[in-house]
Amino acid sequence: MGMLKNRLILIAMMLALPLAGLVFFGLLSEHNFNTLPYYTVDGPVEGQTLAAQRVGDFQLTNHLGEPFSSDELRGKVWLAAFYGTDAPHVAQVTRQLLWPNFRYRDEGDIVVVSFSLSPEHDTPEVLQEYVARNTRYNGFKGKWQFLTGDPAVIDHVVADDFMIQRDPEEPNNVATIWLVDTEGFLRGVYHAASEDAIRDAVEDIALLKKERDVAEYGREKLEEALQERNELPVLGPEGHTIPAFAFTGIDSVEISHRSVEGQVKIIDYFFTHCPTICPIMSSQLARTQAWMKDNDLDGDITLLSHSVDPVRDTPARLKEYATRLGADTTSWKFLTGDKEDLYDQARFGYYLTALESDTAAGGFFHSDTFVLVDRQDRIRGLYDGTSTAEVDAMMLDAAQLVFEDAP
């Protein structure tokens, strides 16, 4: 009897170990499954890089005569097609788009977007009739958007955002269909005349949907796990908040306190030719960003990396550095600017050290600390940026602030 009891206890322990691993390590683990490439001007690449092609901002008019911008597609997976309703091949393109449109008819965040290549003919009235005829089985209004408007804007979208080179002899005969993810990145390309390609598109939409669903599930489980945690302290003198700032990011774009308003923020100081701790800190932030994406938090948390050597760390050099890291600069900002402003922000805003030093490796001395700042611009945590354990703690604390202060 005793032997049987011992065996049962042993079996229970063996079963409990993997379950415990899921509980204790699942919060910080990555979810790996087959995924789609990103596309650059040179072709498909694995993983998101700064070279990955992304649909930029545009403002057009939809088939209902309403203004329609690229902002309305954020958070949605969509197929982009390019044709006019008066084109000879319109029936063929329509037939191809009907299958993915019908397959995901009840999914409100999977959309078909058609850009008219004949905007003079395709008035909202013409397009409304076309859309109504082809989407009568859809479960969601706005499932198929057909856009018209300024021909110059459409030409820019086609050529620059979707990298389509049109035949000068037949500029309106475009057989390319693109798959776009929730952040506007190009993730799949198909030929409208190919039945196999459209079947591939339907399967690829499912992959992107899985990618999104896994991240949303990770966020949901993370929020549940963090509900019972104690509130994080507010650090620094009473009433202290991060001062207003305006620095320069890659591509010489201004990044200011207004750019990150309402975000939870993680701050560090570094320089691109640093021979000591900076590569370690940057790799920890790269790991943090990957974790943010895995748990659908990259829209709520922004990483701000400030250069202590702005003379050498130009926007172009920061862009090269970000590219080497594989950083997504929509949620990870690399900042340069006036040296004294950067140093004052470190000292008086974040209570960090940033200064030139004849004795420090590389000529600059800066803190190895990550600073966690909440949506109200208060300091809520300080972490050793070279310690994996402390960075793990920082990730969970940042998520806790996101959930506590959710708008």
Secondary structure, 3 states (H helix, E strand, C coil): CHHHHHHHHHHHHHHHHHHHHHHHHHHHCCCCCCCCCEEECCEEECCCCCCCCECCCCEEECCCCCEEEHHHHCCCEEEEEECCCCCCCHHHHHHHHHHHHHHCCCCCCEEEEEECCCCCCCCHHHHHHHHHHHCCCCCCCCCEEEEECCHHHHHHHHHHHCCCCCECCECCCCCEEEEECCCCEEEEEEECCCHHHHHHHHHHHHHHHHHHHHHHHHHHHHHHHCCCCCCCCCCCCCCCCCCCCEEECHHHCEEECCCCCCCEEEEEEECCCCCCCHHHHHHHHHHHHHHHHHCCCCCCEEEEEEECCCCCCCHHHHHHHHHHHCCCCCCEEEEECCHHHHHHHHHHHHCCCEEECCCCHHHEEECCEEEEECCCCCEEEEEECCCHHHHHHHHHHHHHHHHHCCC
